[in-house]
């Protein structure tokens, strides 16, 4: 889960989004999204797919299964 947290933080910063903006896209509250970035919670499958779509990467990349 640590790889996931690092990758979504890095992708969010590269895209110039705030945590609140990403939480809105996911349809969750900002504190819930913050827990994703801090390895305190795991996203639902639906939110994992939304994150991959938002950043135009694969779910495998977000989970650390691939390097691209």
ABEGO torsion letter per residue (X at the ends): XAAAAAAAAAAAAAAGBBAAAAAAAAGBBAAAAAAAAAGABBBBAAAAAAAAAAAGBBAAAAAGABAX
